[in-house]
Amino acid sequence: MLAHLTSIFKRLRYQWRHGDLPAAIICLLPAAIIFGAFNIFPILYSGYLSLLEWDGLSAARKYVGLRNYVELLSSHDLWNSLRVTIYYMGGVTVLGIAAGLVVALALNKGIRALSFYRAVYFTPVVTSTVAAAVVWKYLFDPGSGFVNVSLRSIGIHAPNWLSSPVWAMPAVILLGVWKRLGFNMVIYLAGLQSIPNEFYDAAKVDGAGGWARFRYITLPLLSPVTLLLVIMSVIDSFLVFDQIFVMTNGGPLQSTEVIGFLLYRYAFRYFKLGYASSVGWVIFAVIFVITLVQWRLFGFGREVRV
Amino acid sequence: MSQHDSVSQLSAAIVWQLERKVSRWLPKTFFHTLLLAGGFVVVLPFMWMITTSLKPLKLTYSPPYLFPTHFEWHNYVIAWKAAPFLRFYLNTTIMAVSIVTGQLILCSMAAYAFARLKFPGRDLLFLVFLGTMMVPFHVTLIPSYLIVKWLGWIDTYQALIMPRLVSAFGIFLLRQYFLTIPTELDEAALLDGCSRLGVLWRIILPLSQPALSALAIFSFLFAWNDFLWPLIVTNDPLMRTIQLGLAMFQGKYGTRWTYLMAGTVTATIPAIIVFLIGQKRFIEGIALTGLKG
């Protein structure tokens, strides 16, 4: 034991005198302190908090064990918000990826003005979600919004989007698709450009039509890219918050109360910090499981390279 | 033989020629039409925003239009008087510039240690950094808020800046790039008596300009557009960032759309300008890493 310790000590001393250790400490220390204080420690602290009943102010922190989790898992709010989040996730993932693929395919036809189109479709990605949500809220305004006034002028009676429990979520999803499309397009475009032309030439010689080439060459070769985009879209959807805060505040009737908003409501409106922390861990658990399942399903053996 | 035959031959030739032309031009036209139509839908909210911000208030309830015909610049004056947008700009700029600077310095130092230096526990430490990328922001939100409160940092710039000076994403991005630089260059410099930190400064960083500028744009846009963290660590209206200020402005002037849109244009323009300037590098950076900031 002692000999073992001494050998470790000797190795460290050697590293210190002749190796990279001093440089490594200088390089890593600032990052490690900040990262430790605001990332790693909070993760552990959050686990502890989720076992407490505490408002964050009073000295009385009551240790309640797993009661927060038990209560949470039997609450209507959690299951509602999970359902709402999955609805949002499904909409944004399916529509966003389909739209991104269509645009990328069109752009990949050796079209002129590629960088112009790319910039146009990508601008929503870098636009702030808060600002975008304010604009979309106005687009969907029943009195003077562009959508409803336009639909009315061609004789369609449009719903009162954001105050309808049925139509609020589709409106929020449309904003999500609008903001995500450009990102999916850029990644797909990079994927399409990495498919060798010889594959298509060979298929043409064999008499494969446009659809067959797409179905049997493009789509399978893009599947690692698609997997990457699905995972990213799913994870990002679980974190959605800003547009809900601006557009609907979780309403009407909790129909847009995604899980991130539920956590915010419990933590910073009701000050149930322990309970809200357990919501955070449920989010983590769901994301973790979804990621594992996706890796399993698609076989993560092959490296995703875009 | 007969006239009939040659006519049909001629017309067949014309049809064939036409078909060839059409088959060459039709797809291109079709795709341009498709892309323009889609692009119009994508741009529509921006046009709606800008046009409304320049509309006289009394036209709010008359038929909508997408191209600005009135130029009521006064809306901006009113919006900027109703909320301290200048102050929001200042706060956000201080925050964003500090975050970008910190990320560039601290992430490149850490990435250099992970990519080039040999020390015990390196791979484990790197794994810990990477592992935190899997943990969603929601888990750390409440504890981070409590730490900031405990430090007495509510309503300060430190609260907005410090927790975001380092990111696992930035370290990962730079490390991957550093690994593509040949180690022979380092070794040559070390032989010539350059220190290890000197290698980072003189060899690695100058060669990593594309990755560094991608990280700079990523972290600038992230900081400029961030909302939830500033929302919970500031109460004082004078400490608000631009997105937070806009959301509060929206709560107050909910239906006076012309002023609200003037505020929205104010909040979006700087980020869009930064994107358009760095567009090429930024998009390449995304395609390269397949990751998002």
Contacts between the chains, C-beta under 8 A, distances in Angstrom:
chain1	res1	chain2	res2	distance
A	11	B	120	7.3
A	12	B	120	7.1
A	15	B	119	6.3
A	15	B	120	6.9
A	19	B	118	6.4
A	19	B	119	6.9
A	20	B	116	8.0
A	20	B	117	3.8
A	20	B	118	5.1
A	20	B	119	5.4
A	20	B	196	6.2
A	21	B	119	4.9
A	21	B	120	7.9
A	23	B	113	7.5
A	23	B	117	5.8
A	23	B	195	7.5
A	23	B	196	3.9
A	23	B	197	5.9
A	24	B	113	4.8
A	24	B	117	4.5
A	24	B	119	4.2
A	24	B	122	7.5
A	26	B	109	7.7
A	26	B	197	6.8
A	27	B	109	4.2
A	27	B	110	6.2
A	27	B	112	5.6
A	27	B	113	4.0
A	27	B	117	7.0
A	27	B	197	7.5
A	27	B	200	7.5
A	28	B	109	7.3
A	28	B	110	5.5
A	28	B	113	4.8
A	28	B	125	7.5
A	30	B	106	5.4
A	30	B	109	7.1
A	30	B	166	7.8
A	31	B	106	4.7
A	31	B	107	7.0
A	31	B	109	6.6
A	31	B	110	4.0
A	31	B	166	4.7
A	31	B	171	7.1
A	32	B	110	7.7
A	32	B	125	7.9
A	34	B	106	7.1
A	34	B	162	6.7
A	34	B	163	7.4
A	34	B	165	5.3
A	34	B	166	4.8
A	35	B	129	6.9
A	35	B	132	7.7
A	35	B	166	5.0
A	35	B	168	7.5
A	37	B	147	6.9
A	37	B	163	8.0
A	38	B	140	7.4
A	38	B	144	5.6
A	38	B	147	7.1
A	38	B	162	7.0
A	38	B	163	3.8
A	39	B	132	5.2
A	39	B	140	6.2
A	39	B	168	7.6
A	40	B	128	7.0
A	40	B	132	6.5
A	41	B	143	7.4
A	41	B	147	7.6
A	42	B	139	7.5
A	42	B	140	3.9
A	42	B	143	3.6
A	42	B	144	5.0
A	42	B	147	6.9
A	43	B	132	6.9
A	43	B	135	5.7
A	43	B	139	6.0
A	43	B	140	6.0
A	43	B	143	7.8
A	45	B	143	4.0
A	45	B	146	7.5
A	45	B	147	7.8
A	46	B	139	5.0
A	46	B	140	6.4
A	46	B	142	6.4
A	46	B	143	4.8
A	49	B	142	6.4
A	49	B	143	6.4
A	49	B	146	7.9
A	56	B	146	6.5
A	56	B	149	7.8
A	99	B	38	7.8
A	102	B	34	7.8
A	102	B	38	8.0
A	103	B	35	6.9
A	103	B	38	6.1
A	106	B	31	4.5
A	106	B	34	5.4
A	106	B	35	5.3
A	107	B	35	6.9
A	109	B	27	6.6
A	109	B	28	7.3
A	109	B	31	5.3
A	111	B	28	6.8
A	111	B	31	5.7
A	111	B	32	6.8
A	111	B	35	7.2
A	115	B	279	7.9
A	115	B	280	7.4
A	117	B	35	5.3
A	117	B	39	6.3
A	118	B	283	6.6
A	119	B	276	6.9
A	119	B	279	5.7
A	120	B	39	4.7
A	120	B	42	6.1
A	120	B	43	6.3
A	121	B	38	7.4
A	121	B	39	6.6
A	121	B	42	5.7
A	122	B	275	7.7
A	122	B	279	7.6
A	122	B	283	6.4
A	123	B	42	7.5
A	123	B	43	8.0
A	123	B	46	7.3
A	123	B	272	6.4
A	123	B	275	6.9
A	124	B	42	6.3
A	124	B	45	7.8
A	126	B	221	5.4
A	126	B	225	7.7
A	126	B	271	5.9
A	126	B	272	6.7
A	126	B	275	4.2
A	126	B	282	8.0
A	127	B	225	7.7
A	127	B	268	5.6
A	127	B	271	6.9
A	127	B	272	6.7
A	128	B	224	6.9
A	128	B	225	3.8
A	128	B	227	7.5
A	128	B	243	5.3
A	128	B	246	8.0
A	128	B	267	6.3
A	128	B	268	6.1
A	128	B	271	6.3
A	129	B	225	6.6
A	129	B	227	6.9
A	130	B	225	7.5
A	130	B	227	5.3
A	130	B	243	4.4
A	130	B	244	7.9
A	130	B	246	5.6
A	130	B	247	5.3
A	130	B	267	7.3
A	131	B	243	7.2
A	131	B	246	6.2
A	131	B	264	4.9
A	131	B	267	4.8
A	131	B	268	4.5
A	132	B	45	7.0
A	134	B	246	6.6
A	134	B	247	7.8
A	134	B	250	5.3
A	134	B	260	6.5
A	134	B	261	8.0
A	134	B	264	5.0
A	135	B	45	4.9
A	135	B	46	7.8
A	135	B	48	6.4
A	135	B	49	4.7
A	135	B	261	7.3
A	135	B	264	6.0
A	136	B	45	6.4
A	137	B	250	7.9
A	138	B	48	7.1
A	138	B	52	7.0
A	138	B	257	5.4
A	138	B	260	7.4
A	138	B	261	7.1
A	139	B	44	8.0
A	139	B	45	6.1
A	139	B	48	6.0
A	141	B	257	7.6
A	143	B	61	6.7
A	144	B	60	5.4
A	144	B	61	5.1
A	144	B	64	7.0
A	144	B	257	7.0
A	145	B	64	7.8
A	146	B	44	7.5
A	146	B	48	5.5
A	146	B	64	5.0
A	146	B	66	7.6
A	149	B	63	6.6
A	149	B	64	5.2
A	150	B	64	7.3
A	153	B	63	7.6
A	178	B	42	6.7
A	178	B	45	7.2
A	181	B	42	7.2
A	182	B	42	7.7
A	183	B	286	7.2
A	183	B	292	6.6
A	186	B	283	5.5
A	186	B	286	5.7
A	186	B	287	5.7
A	187	B	286	7.2
A	187	B	287	6.5
A	187	B	290	6.1
A	189	B	287	7.4
A	190	B	287	3.9
A	190	B	290	8.0
A	228	B	290	5.8
A	232	B	292	6.8
A	235	B	136	7.6
A	236	B	292	7.8
A	238	B	136	6.7
A	239	B	136	5.8
A	239	B	137	6.3
A	239	B	138	7.0
A	241	B	227	7.5
A	241	B	228	5.5
A	242	B	227	4.6
A	242	B	228	6.9
A	242	B	243	7.9
A	245	B	227	7.5
A	245	B	231	7.9
A	245	B	247	6.8
A	246	B	247	5.8
A	246	B	250	6.5
A	260	B	138	6.0
A	263	B	138	5.4
A	263	B	141	7.4
A	264	B	228	7.5
A	267	B	141	7.4
A	267	B	142	5.3
A	267	B	145	7.9
A	268	B	232	5.9
A	273	B	142	5.6
A	273	B	146	7.6
A	276	B	142	5.9
A	277	B	139	7.8
A	277	B	142	5.4
A	277	B	143	7.7
A	279	B	138	7.4
A	280	B	136	7.4
A	280	B	138	4.3
A	280	B	139	4.2
A	280	B	141	6.9
A	280	B	142	6.9
A	281	B	139	6.5
A	283	B	136	5.4
A	283	B	138	5.1
A	283	B	139	7.3
A	284	B	135	6.0
A	284	B	136	5.7
A	284	B	138	7.6
A	284	B	139	5.4
A	287	B	134	7.5
A	287	B	136	6.0
A	288	B	134	7.0
A	291	B	134	7.5
A	304	B	290	6.7
A	305	B	290	7.9
A	306	B	287	6.1
A	306	B	288	7.7
A	306	B	290	4.2
